[in-house]
């Protein structure tokens, strides 16, 4: 019994020291830094309706939607022009061009920007070859790395 008590005290002391070190390092960490990010790969809604996910340079960020603009316009006023309807395999359906798309989300590809229409949920490919303004991307001010 005395042998058991002999080992119990150092064990408790080590446990207390480990807890103190862990708590101290957690408290010493600075808060996450907000960043300005241009969403050049993906821009899509998160589970929170006020937050969008923005991917740029292979890094994902969470951004409040009210901090995001496209060409100095709020995200809900953004438009893409002269876009081609895509099928489920993300191929263009010939002859189904729409003059304007109000985006819900977008993904960039080597072929152009694939945009989901906020009204219909359909996907369109919008290229700068059809309209130079389709090069624009969302720029957000208060993003946090995920």
Backbone bond lengths (Angstrom), bond angles and torsions (degrees), N, CA, C in turn:
res aa  C-N    CA-C-N  psi(-1)  N-CA   C-N-CA  omega(-1)  CA-C   N-CA-C  phi
1 X - - - 1.451 - - 1.524 110.65 -
2 X 1.362 115.66 -42.57 1.465 118.84 179.46 1.522 110.32 -64.30
3 X 1.305 116.71 -34.28 1.459 120.51 178.71 1.527 110.53 -63.67
4 X 1.332 117.34 -39.18 1.467 121.91 177.91 1.522 110.95 -64.43
5 X 1.316 118.00 -44.07 1.468 122.10 178.25 1.521 111.46 -64.27
6 X 1.321 116.81 -32.56 1.460 121.06 -179.97 1.532 110.83 -62.19
7 X 1.329 117.32 -38.92 1.465 120.86 -178.92 1.527 113.28 -85.97
8 X 1.312 118.05 -17.63 1.460 120.82 -176.01 1.527 111.80 -72.08
9 X 1.324 119.21 -41.48 1.470 121.71 -178.09 1.531 112.52 -60.78
10 X 1.339 119.98 -51.16 1.478 118.46 178.79 1.530 111.90 -61.52
11 X 1.310 115.89 -34.58 1.465 119.98 179.69 1.526 110.65 -62.51
12 X 1.316 117.98 -45.76 1.465 122.45 179.18 1.525 110.03 -65.98
13 X 1.328 117.22 -40.94 1.468 121.16 179.10 1.526 110.40 -60.93
14 X 1.316 117.15 -45.91 1.465 120.47 178.52 1.526 111.48 -62.94
15 X 1.306 117.06 -38.37 1.460 121.14 178.33 1.525 110.80 -62.95
16 X 1.322 117.34 -44.82 1.469 121.49 178.89 1.525 110.57 -63.50
17 X 1.321 118.00 -43.40 1.472 121.63 178.66 1.530 109.87 -61.34
18 X 1.318 118.36 -43.40 1.467 121.68 179.60 1.524 111.21 -62.57
19 X 1.319 117.60 -41.29 1.472 121.07 178.85 1.520 110.42 -64.70
20 X 1.325 117.59 -43.88 1.470 121.20 179.84 1.523 110.69 -61.82
21 X 1.318 118.28 -43.72 1.469 121.31 179.72 1.524 110.43 -64.25
22 X 1.312 118.00 -43.53 1.466 121.80 -179.58 1.521 111.31 -63.18
23 X 1.311 117.47 -47.03 1.467 121.25 -179.30 1.520 110.39 -64.99
24 X 1.320 117.43 -41.62 1.464 120.81 -179.02 1.525 111.28 -63.20
25 X 1.339 118.07 -44.50 1.465 120.10 -179.09 1.524 111.29 -67.84
26 X 1.323 118.24 -33.90 1.466 120.88 177.54 1.518 110.79 -67.23
27 X 1.316 117.45 -39.07 1.464 120.92 179.49 1.519 111.76 -72.95
28 X 1.325 117.40 -27.53 1.460 121.16 -176.79 1.525 112.81 -79.80
29 X 1.326 118.76 -14.28 1.465 120.75 -178.61 1.521 110.38 -69.43
30 X 1.333 117.24 135.16 1.462 119.47 178.19 1.527 110.31 -71.19
31 X 1.323 117.13 157.56 1.467 119.12 177.36 1.531 109.85 -66.27
32 X 1.326 117.86 155.88 1.465 119.97 179.39 1.527 110.85 -59.11
33 X 1.330 115.64 144.32 1.459 121.38 -177.05 1.530 110.44 -92.18
34 X 1.334 116.28 129.54 1.462 120.86 176.00 1.525 108.80 -74.99
35 X 1.329 115.80 143.30 1.459 121.17 -178.42 1.521 110.74 -131.13
36 X 1.326 115.16 154.09 1.464 121.15 170.57 1.529 106.59 -93.04
37 X 1.333 116.05 129.04 1.461 120.76 -174.11 1.524 109.95 -135.75
38 X 1.331 116.75 138.66 1.461 121.98 169.42 1.526 106.85 -99.08
39 X 1.308 116.33 124.57 1.469 122.35 -172.90 1.524 109.45 -84.97
40 X 1.335 116.59 84.24 1.457 119.91 -172.75 1.528 114.52 -94.16
41 X 1.338 118.22 -0.16 1.464 120.39 176.64 1.526 111.80 -115.23
42 X 1.327 115.97 -57.43 1.466 122.07 -179.30 1.515 109.72 -138.20
43 X 1.326 115.32 153.42 1.462 121.92 171.37 1.517 105.73 -149.78
44 X 1.334 116.60 110.05 1.465 119.89 -173.81 1.526 110.18 -147.03
45 X 1.339 117.24 155.96 1.465 120.53 -177.13 1.529 111.78 -71.67
46 X 1.320 114.93 147.05 1.467 120.53 173.76 1.530 107.94 -93.57
47 X 1.305 117.03 -172.48 1.469 120.34 177.46 1.522 111.14 -68.35
48 X 1.324 116.73 -27.41 1.469 122.49 176.69 1.529 108.01 -84.08
49 X 1.335 119.88 121.77 1.466 121.06 -176.38 1.532 114.31 -64.18
50 X 1.311 117.92 -14.24 1.467 121.04 -179.69 1.526 112.37 -96.95
51 X 1.330 117.25 2.43 1.464 121.64 -175.24 1.524 110.66 -129.41
52 X 1.327 115.67 136.50 1.460 121.86 175.10 1.516 109.23 -115.47
53 X 1.322 115.50 153.80 1.452 122.13 175.06 1.523 107.39 -96.64
54 X 1.309 115.49 133.85 1.460 122.37 -176.29 1.519 107.90 -127.00
55 X 1.318 116.83 125.48 1.467 120.24 178.61 1.517 108.62 -114.82
56 X 1.328 113.89 128.50 1.455 120.97 -178.79 1.524 108.89 -147.73
57 X 1.318 117.21 133.42 1.471 121.85 -179.15 1.529 111.84 52.03
58 X 1.316 116.35 41.22 1.469 124.31 177.57 1.530 113.41 63.48
59 X 1.337 117.48 22.96 1.461 122.83 176.99 1.526 107.70 -123.91
60 X 1.334 117.04 132.30 1.460 121.61 -179.97 1.520 109.83 -97.58
61 X 1.338 115.07 137.69 1.460 122.64 178.71 1.523 109.14 -126.93
62 X 1.334 116.18 154.57 1.466 123.04 170.22 1.512 106.30 -104.75
63 X 1.343 116.57 129.28 1.459 120.47 -176.05 1.529 110.42 -131.07
64 X 1.331 117.91 134.57 1.466 119.03 172.51 1.530 108.67 -65.75
65 X 1.314 116.95 129.89 1.464 121.03 -174.33 1.523 112.42 -60.05
66 X 1.327 117.85 -30.08 1.466 119.02 -179.91 1.529 112.72 -74.22
67 X 1.335 118.21 -4.99 1.466 120.68 175.50 1.530 111.40 -98.99
68 X 1.335 117.36 4.00 1.466 121.91 -175.16 1.526 111.43 -105.76
69 X 1.323 114.55 136.68 1.464 120.86 178.70 1.526 109.66 -135.55
70 X 1.319 114.64 154.12 1.457 122.38 173.07 1.523 106.17 -126.32
71 X 1.318 117.17 117.00 1.475 121.56 -177.27 1.533 111.34 51.48
72 X 1.315 117.07 47.32 1.473 124.05 179.28 1.527 114.03 63.14
73 X 1.323 117.60 17.77 1.470 121.94 174.54 1.521 108.11 -114.41
74 X 1.324 116.40 147.90 1.464 120.16 175.23 1.531 109.28 -61.40
75 X 1.322 117.13 151.28 1.467 121.99 -177.29 1.525 113.16 -49.96
76 X 1.343 121.46 -44.11 1.472 119.72 -178.99 1.537 114.09 -62.76
77 X 1.332 118.37 -18.56 1.466 120.90 179.16 1.533 112.77 -95.06
78 X 1.316 117.80 -0.25 1.469 121.05 -179.58 1.524 110.30 -67.86
79 X 1.327 116.61 146.51 1.469 121.23 175.42 1.525 110.06 -141.18
80 X 1.313 115.18 149.82 1.456 123.16 170.66 1.526 105.69 -116.90
81 X 1.339 116.81 147.47 1.472 119.70 -171.64 1.527 112.49 -121.46
82 X 1.350 113.83 149.93 1.468 122.63 176.26 1.528 111.84 51.56
83 X 1.312 115.35 59.87 1.465 121.94 -174.78 1.527 110.92 -104.56
84 X 1.332 115.80 146.19 1.463 122.58 -178.56 1.526 110.94 -97.01
85 X 1.331 116.15 134.68 1.459 122.44 178.08 1.529 109.80 -64.38
86 X 1.343 116.22 140.84 1.466 121.88 178.12 1.526 110.18 -110.02
87 X 1.340 115.68 147.05 1.464 119.38 172.67 1.536 108.99 -86.09
88 X 1.328 117.38 -175.62 1.473 120.68 -176.30 1.526 112.96 -66.11
89 X 1.326 116.85 -21.14 1.464 120.79 177.86 1.535 111.37 -90.28
90 X 1.315 116.35 9.49 1.476 124.26 179.90 1.540 111.98 64.64
91 X 1.334 115.55 35.29 1.460 121.15 175.09 1.522 108.45 -107.21
92 X 1.329 115.86 145.66 1.468 121.15 -178.70 1.528 110.26 -67.79
93 X 1.329 115.90 134.29 1.461 122.23 172.89 1.527 105.98 -93.62
94 X 1.310 116.47 109.06 1.462 122.25 -175.21 1.523 111.53 -59.24
95 X 1.328 115.68 136.90 1.459 121.65 176.82 1.520 114.69 85.34
96 X 1.317 117.78 5.25 1.468 121.21 179.73 1.528 109.99 -117.58
97 X 1.326 115.24 66.46 1.463 121.29 178.07 1.516 108.55 -96.98
98 X 1.315 116.47 137.35 1.467 122.14 179.57 1.534 107.41 -112.83
99 X 1.340 117.96 138.78 1.469 119.61 -175.81 1.525 114.18 -67.52
100 X 1.339 117.55 -30.82 1.465 119.35 -175.68 1.530 110.48 -152.10
101 X 1.336 116.07 137.83 1.461 122.39 177.78 1.527 108.27 -125.13
102 X 1.329 116.19 127.48 1.465 121.28 171.73 1.522 106.02 -93.74
103 X 1.332 118.27 114.61 1.465 120.24 -169.64 1.522 114.83 -77.65
104 X 1.319 114.53 143.85 1.464 122.65 167.83 1.532 108.26 -95.49
105 X 1.351 114.81 -38.84 1.457 122.44 177.52 1.520 108.33 -159.64
106 X 1.334 116.18 166.41 1.463 119.20 174.88 1.525 111.14 -147.93
107 X 1.336 114.02 158.89 1.462 123.27 175.83 1.524 105.75 -136.94
108 X 1.308 118.05 131.92 1.457 119.39 177.21 1.527 109.51 -89.73
109 X 1.319 114.93 145.32 1.461 122.29 177.38 1.524 106.99 -135.62
110 X 1.323 118.41 167.21 1.471 119.10 175.80 1.536 112.38 -59.93
111 X 1.337 117.14 -25.77 1.467 121.05 -178.49 1.526 113.29 -82.72
112 X 1.327 118.32 -15.15 1.467 121.64 -177.14 1.517 110.21 150.23
113 X 1.312 115.83 -160.77 1.463 120.92 178.79 1.522 108.46 -107.43
114 X 1.332 116.20 121.52 1.463 121.17 176.44 1.521 107.78 -88.76
115 X 1.335 115.51 120.92 1.464 122.30 -172.09 1.522 109.32 -120.82
116 X 1.336 116.34 131.62 1.465 120.11 174.26 1.520 108.29 -93.13
117 X 1.327 116.02 124.94 1.465 121.75 -179.50 1.526 109.91 -68.89
118 X 1.322 116.54 130.76 1.472 120.83 -177.47 1.527 112.25 -70.19
119 X 1.330 117.90 -21.33 1.467 120.46 -177.81 1.527 112.42 -89.06
120 X 1.331 116.87 -43.57 1.468 120.46 -173.69 1.528 113.99 -103.84
121 X 1.327 117.44 -20.24 1.462 121.10 -175.89 1.517 113.18 80.85
122 X 1.341 117.56 -1.42 1.463 121.05 179.57 1.527 109.91 -78.30
123 X 1.336 114.59 153.25 1.462 121.26 179.79 1.525 110.28 -100.05
124 X 1.328 115.34 140.43 1.462 123.12 179.67 1.520 109.27 -131.54
125 X 1.327 116.05 150.92 1.463 120.95 172.49 1.520 107.64 -103.31
126 X 1.320 114.63 122.98 1.458 121.81 -178.28 1.525 107.99 -116.19
127 X 1.332 116.38 119.05 1.464 119.84 -176.42 1.517 110.98 -115.05
128 X 1.321 114.70 154.34 1.466 119.21 176.73 1.523 110.38 -73.41
129 X 1.338 118.48 -17.45 1.461 120.98 176.02 1.527 110.19 -65.83
130 X 1.335 117.25 -33.75 1.469 121.33 178.56 1.516 111.86 -85.22
131 X 1.339 117.19 -32.70 1.469 121.09 179.08 1.528 108.10 -158.01
132 X 1.321 116.96 120.28 1.474 121.97 -177.21 1.529 112.40 -57.54
133 X 1.327 117.92 -29.70 1.467 120.34 -177.95 1.528 112.33 -67.25
134 X 1.337 118.09 -13.16 1.465 120.63 179.68 1.530 113.02 -73.03
135 X 1.325 117.32 -2.67 1.468 121.32 176.04 1.521 112.61 -76.47
136 X 1.332 117.41 -12.75 1.466 118.45 -173.67 1.525 112.25 -69.81
137 X 1.331 114.15 151.85 1.463 122.27 178.90 1.521 108.36 -133.78
138 X 1.308 115.92 159.64 1.457 121.11 177.86 1.528 109.42 -73.38
139 X 1.332 115.75 135.61 1.467 122.26 174.60 1.522 107.15 -118.29
140 X 1.318 116.32 124.38 1.468 121.62 -175.38 1.526 109.91 -118.83
141 X 1.326 116.03 145.02 1.467 121.30 -171.96 1.524 115.30 -95.88
142 X 1.306 119.54 -33.38 1.473 121.15 -168.57 1.526 111.51 -118.77
143 X 1.310 116.22 54.18 1.462 120.64 -174.58 1.530 111.88 -92.46
144 X 1.324 114.37 148.78 1.465 121.59 176.11 1.521 108.73 -119.70
145 X 1.329 116.73 136.43 1.461 120.24 176.52 1.519 109.62 -63.48
146 X 1.325 114.30 142.54 1.468 120.01 178.91 1.514 108.63 -96.12
